[in-house]
């Protein structure tokens, strides 16, 4: 995917325990160049105990889609798909999925951590840190107001780039 990889950006974010039943809200946004080609927001199906756990759930829920999208895009441009980069604003999740360790309270979450870790080790995905202020999926997880909303809207419309 060579020169095209720069133009493809995926961001996954979460608003922790934002629902009455304590479930979190996940958001994903996929950009090609300066154009958003996919965005989704949904309530997570499980209750998590911390923001780190919710970010891990969101990340692992979207790995398959991101991999499939990268393959599709590679097919369209006629180049072999490279590992897509997923931007994440949680350093604790990045540490869990790249270095391992930590205390994972359930088998369910340990499986998710290892799923992502395996995808990274096999170079199927890359997970990189991005500061929360530049997280493009943020507006798909919570209400934004004022300057934050204007920046989010402008990014979605391709009027400015992060």
N, C-alpha and C positions, 0 to 999 in steps of 0.2 A: 504494500500500500504506500510505500515510500513517501512521496511528497504530499499525498492525500491525508496521511495520518495527522498532520498538523491541523487540518481543517475539521477533524472529527473530535467532538468533545462530549463527554457524558458526565453528568453530575447527579449524585444521589444524596438526598438529605432527609432528615426526620425532624418532626416536632414531637418530643417525648411526652407521653401520657396526656395528650391534648383532648381526648374524648372522655365523656362522663364515666365510661367503663374502664378507664385508665389505659386504653389502647392508644398507640401512637399513630401519627399520620406520616406516610412515606411519600416522597416525590422523586421523580426522575425526569431529566430533560436531556435530549440529545440534539446537538447542533452539528450541521455540516456547514463549514465556512461561518458566516455570520447569520445563518438561518436556522431557526429551530424547526426540526423535522418531526420531533416526537416529544410529547410531554404527558406525564400521567401523575395523578395524585390519588392515593387510596389509603383507607384505614387498614392498619396491620391486623392480621388474623389472630395474633397472640398478644398477651400482656407481657411486657418486659419489665425487669426490675430496675433498669438504669438507662440513661441516655446511650451509653456504650452498647448495651444489648440491643436497643432499638435501631441504632445505626448499623449494627451487624446484621440484623434481620433484614433491613432495607437493602443493604449491599448484596446479600446473598439471594434475596428475592429477584434481583435484577441482573445477576451475572449472565444467565442464559440468554436473556433478551439482548444484552450488550454484545455478547459473542456472536449471536445470529445476525445482528445488525451489521457488525464489522465484516462478517463473511459476505453478506448481501452487497454491501457497499464495495468491497473488493471485487466481487463479480461484476458489478455495474461498470466500474472503471477499468476492468480487465487486468487487475494486479492481484497478487497474492495478499490475503488479509494479514496484517500485522496485529499483534496484541493490542486491543483497544485500551486506552487509559480512562479509568473512572476516577473522577475527582471526589474527594471525601474531606470533610472539614473536621473529622474526629481523629486526633492523633492516637488516641487509645485504641480505636478500631484498627487503624493502620498498623500499629504495633502488634496487636493480636494476630492479624492475618499475615504479617510478614515475618515476625520473630517468634510468634507463639507465646506460650506462657500464660500468665494471668489465671484468674479463677473463673472458670465457666461453670455456672451453677447447675446446669442440667445437660443431659445427654443431647437433647435437641439443639442447644446452643453450641455444644462442642462439635457436633456434626456440621453445623453452619460454619464455624470457624475453620474447620479442616477442609470443607468444600472450597472456601475462598482461598485458603492457603495453598491447596493443591493447584487451583487454577493459576495462581501467581507463580508457583514453582515450575509449572509446566509451560509458563510464558504464554498462557492463553489470554490473560488480562494483566494490566498494570494498575496499581492503585497508588494515586499520588495525593499529597496534601494540597488543599487550597484554603486560603483564609476564609472564614465565615462571611466576611463582607463581600467576597467575590463568588460565593456559592450560588450558582444559577438556579438550582432546584429549590432554593429557600422559599420563594413565593408560591410554590406548589404545596407547601406543608403548613403554612401559617399566614395569617393576615399581615400584610405589609402596609405601612402608611408613609406618607410624606416622601422624603428623599429616597428611602429604601424602595418604595413602590415604583417611583419614577424610574429609578435605575433598573429595576427588574423588568418593567414594561419595555423600556428602551432596548434592553438586551434581547428580549424575546422578539421584538420587531426589527432587530438588526440595526438600530439607530446608534448604538454604541457597543463596544466589546469589552469584555473583562480583561 
